[in-house]
Amino acid sequence: MRSLRPEGPRLQRFRLGRMLEWDRECAIALNRSLTSTYERLWVLLDQLGDSKPWIAFILSIALFGRPDGIKCALHMFVAGACATLLYKLVKSCIARERPCACIQGVRRCVEPLDEFSFPSGHTLHAVAFSVIAVAYFPVLAFALVPFTALTGISRVAVGLHYPSDVLAGAAIGAGVALVSFLFLPAV
């Protein structure tokens, strides 16, 4: 008969340890699999997820997204500001080292924006901005969903994040976007 007791601390540590090992191995495997051609592609995708391209995208929505473009752009701006505050708070509390800083053989293909890894800010903002933009302009999902997924993968590929950093960033970004609809309903 199976025990109904909750898992003991030993089993919980074992499972957490296995998850962290999987996280580490995925980061190593993706980073080490890069040939020079693929590295350039992942670096380009990573750079497209930086703040300047997102700002250009938000401004484009404001200029060309009539009649809801300005409302959508303001919504994205407010959500982005809130996401940045939350991101900085979580990052400073967790203070997880980047794979390129603590795993020998993991190359850093781009310069990090800050010292710590958890959560992925690029992914967090890509998800938050994409969820909001798609709520206003559903046709953008065809471009934004794959781009957002590739942004997350690129952060692991370039040696700056673990998969769990990307998943946490995606969850926080989705949460920020969904909560923002409580205060700023789309259309």
C-alpha positions in Angstrom: 0.0 0.0 0.0 1.3 3.4 -0.9 1.9 5.9 1.8 -0.1 9.1 1.8 2.6 11.0 3.6 4.1 14.0 1.7 7.5 13.5 0.2 10.3 13.7 2.7 13.0 16.4 2.3 15.5 13.8 1.0 13.3 12.8 -1.9 12.5 16.5 -2.6 16.2 17.3 -2.7 16.8 14.3 -5.0 14.1 15.5 -7.5 15.3 19.1 -7.4 18.9 17.9 -7.9 17.8 15.9 -11.0 15.9 18.8 -12.4 18.9 21.1 -11.9 21.2 18.5 -13.5 18.8 18.3 -16.5 18.8 22.1 -16.7 22.6 22.2 -16.7 23.0 19.4 -19.3 20.5 21.0 -21.7 22.3 24.4 -21.4 25.7 22.7 -22.1 24.4 20.5 -25.0 22.7 23.4 -26.8 25.7 25.8 -26.4 28.2 23.2 -27.4 26.3 22.1 -30.5 26.7 25.5 -32.2 28.7 25.6 -35.3 29.9 29.1 -36.5 26.9 29.4 -38.8 24.3 28.5 -36.2 26.1 30.6 -33.6 25.7 33.7 -35.9 22.0 32.9 -36.4 21.4 32.5 -32.6 23.3 35.7 -31.9 21.2 37.5 -34.5 17.9 36.2 -33.0 19.2 37.1 -29.5 19.9 40.7 -30.6 16.5 41.0 -32.1 15.1 40.3 -28.7 17.0 43.3 -27.2 15.1 46.4 -26.0 15.8 48.5 -29.1 14.0 46.2 -31.6 11.1 45.9 -29.2 10.9 49.7 -28.8 10.9 50.0 -32.6 8.1 47.4 -32.7 6.0 49.2 -30.1 6.5 52.5 -31.9 5.4 50.8 -35.2 2.3 49.5 -33.6 1.5 53.0 -32.3 2.1 54.6 -35.8 0.5 52.0 -38.0 -1.9 50.1 -35.8 -5.0 52.3 -36.3 -7.3 52.6 -34.4 -6.0 50.6 -31.5 -2.3 51.0 -32.1 -1.7 53.8 -29.6 -3.7 52.0 -26.9 -1.8 48.8 -27.6 1.6 50.6 -27.5 0.8 52.3 -24.2 -0.4 49.0 -22.8 2.9 47.3 -23.9 4.9 50.2 -22.4 3.2 50.1 -19.0 3.5 46.3 -18.9 7.1 46.5 -19.9 7.9 48.9 -17.1 6.2 46.7 -14.6 7.9 43.6 -16.0 11.3 45.3 -15.7 10.7 46.2 -12.0 9.6 42.6 -11.2 12.5 41.1 -13.3 15.1 43.2 -11.4 13.6 42.3 -8.0 13.6 38.6 -8.8 17.0 38.6 -10.4 18.6 40.3 -7.4 16.9 38.0 -4.9 17.8 34.8 -6.7 21.3 35.8 -7.9 21.9 32.7 -10.0 25.2 32.6 -11.9 25.0 32.4 -15.7 26.1 29.1 -17.3 28.9 30.8 -19.1 30.3 32.0 -15.7 30.1 28.7 -13.8 30.3 25.9 -16.3 33.6 25.2 -18.0 33.3 24.9 -21.7 30.1 26.9 -22.1 30.8 29.8 -24.4 29.4 33.3 -23.9 28.5 34.3 -27.5 27.1 37.8 -26.5 27.7 40.1 -23.7 25.2 39.8 -20.8 23.3 42.9 -19.8 23.8 42.1 -16.1 25.5 39.6 -13.8 22.8 37.0 -13.1 20.8 34.4 -15.0 17.4 33.9 -13.4 14.9 34.7 -14.9 15.5 35.5 -18.6 14.5 39.1 -19.1 14.6 38.8 -22.9 12.1 35.9 -22.7 10.0 37.7 -20.0 9.6 40.8 -22.2 9.1 38.8 -25.4 6.2 36.9 -23.8 4.6 39.9 -22.2 4.8 42.1 -25.3 3.7 39.3 -27.6 0.7 38.4 -25.4 -0.4 42.0 -25.4 0.2 42.6 -29.1 -1.7 39.5 -30.1 -4.6 40.5 -27.9 -5.0 43.7 -29.9 -3.9 42.3 -33.3 -4.4 38.5 -33.4 -2.8 38.2 -36.9 0.6 39.0 -35.3 0.5 35.6 -33.6 1.9 34.0 -36.8 5.1 36.0 -36.4 5.3 36.7 -32.6 4.8 33.2 -31.3 7.7 31.6 -33.2 9.9 34.7 -32.6 9.2 34.5 -28.9 10.0 30.8 -28.8 13.2 31.4 -30.7 14.2 34.2 -28.4 14.0 31.9 -25.4 16.0 29.2 -27.1 18.6 31.7 -28.2 19.2 32.8 -24.6 20.3 29.2 -23.8 22.2 28.7 -27.0 24.4 31.8 -26.5 25.4 30.6 -23.1 23.6 33.1 -20.9 20.7 31.1 -19.5 19.5 27.7 -18.4 16.2 26.4 -19.7 14.6 27.0 -16.3 15.6 30.7 -16.6 13.7 30.9 -19.9 10.7 29.0 -18.5 10.5 31.3 -15.5 10.9 34.4 -17.7 8.1 33.1 -19.9 5.8 32.4 -16.9 6.5 35.8 -15.3 6.0 37.6 -18.7 2.7 35.8 -19.3 1.6 36.7 -15.7 2.5 40.3 -16.1 0.6 40.5 -19.4 -2.5 38.7 -18.0 -2.6 40.9 -14.9 -2.2 44.0 -17.1 -5.5 43.1 -18.8 -7.3 43.6 -15.5 -6.2 47.2 -15.5 -6.0 47.9 -19.2 -8.5 45.7 -21.1 -7.7 45.1 -24.8 -10.0 46.6 -27.4 
